[in-house]
């Protein structure tokens, strides 16, 4: 199934599907309205992964000059462990680089080992830790 994923930039009409995945993934989830607004934010880039006409993953970043701050990366629970996160993050990096980004930052909970492993595969390194 891994080869069947397609990627494209997020559209406003994707907001409801993305918000549903967000809610399954994060305790403090963004809303459909949040994603709807992000789809038209010229300082943001969001990529969606689609399998059989269904959004199964998304990732986004805010861009400020040459830096991208990753905001969200999530894969629908039914599609985790199949390599979609790796392909999705690679696509997000490619998209932000098209906009002149040379540095990427993000925050991740220390307990989110899967995310940390993913980011390390792309050469990202921990530069600090916030309490709580």
N, C-alpha and C positions, 0 to 999 in steps of 0.2 A: 504494500500500500504506500510505502514511502515515496516511490517514484510518481505517484498520482497527485501529489500536492502541487498546486499552482499558487503564484504570488501576484499581488497587485497592490496598489496604494488604496488605502481606506477611503470609502465614500460615506457621506452622511447617512445614506440608506443602510449602512452596515451597523449603525450604532446599537440597535436592539440586540442583534446576534452577539456582538462583541461584549455588551454589558452583561449578557447572560453568562458568558465564559468568565468574565471578570468576577461575577458574583460567586461562581463555583470555585474560584481560585484564591481570592483574597478576602480577609476578614473585613477590611475597610475598602469596599469596592467603589469604583467610580460608577456613575449612573449612565443611563442611555443618553441623557442630556449632555453630560460631560464629553462623551465620545462624539456626539453630534457636533458639538462646538469645536472639538479638536480636528475634525475632518476638514474644517474650513480655516483653521489656524495656519497662517502662512509661515509661522515659525515652528511648525511641528511637521514631523514625518511619521506616518503610521503605515505599516505593511500588514496585510492580512494573508493568511494561508487558507486555501480553499481545496476541499476534497469533495468531489461529486456535488458541486454547486452549494456546498455548506461551508461556512466559515468555521474553521477548527482551531485557528491560532491567530494571534496578532501580537505586534510589537510596535512600540512607538518611542519617539524621542523629541525633545524640544531642542531647537538649534539657536545658539547665541554666538554669533561671529563664527569662529572656527571650532567651537566646542558643541558637542551633543550631550544632553543629559537624558539618559534612557529613563522613560517614565513607566512603561508597562511591558512585560513580556509574559504571555500566557498561552498555554495549549489546553484545549478541551480535555478533561480527564480521560475520555474514551480514546484519545489519540496520543497520550503521553508514552514515552519510552520507545518511540519509533523513529527518533531522529528529526522530528519536525522542528523542535526548538533550535537545533543547530542550524538547520537550513534557513529558518525564519530569521535568526539573529544575523546570519551572514548576509541575508538580503537587506535587513535594516542597515547594517554597516555600509553596504554598497550604495544604498539610497542616500544616506547622510553624507557620504564621501562625494557624491555628485553635487552636493551643495557646498563643498569646500571644507567640510569638517576634517580636522586633523587630530582631534582628541575626543575621547568618549568617557563620560563619567556616569556612575549609577550608584544607587544604594541597594543593598541586599541584606536581609536578616542573616546573622551568622548561622542560624538553624536551617536555612534554605540551602542545603548542601548540593542539591541538583543544579540550582541556579549558579552557585559559586563554581562548580565544575565546568558548566557551560561557558561562563565568562572567562575562566582561566584558559580554556581551549583556544580562545581568541586573543590570548596574550594580555588580558586585563589583569591588573594587580591591585591588591589592597593597599591603600595609602593612608588609611586611618579607620578609627572605629568610634562611633557615637555611642554614648551610654543609652541604654534602653532602646 
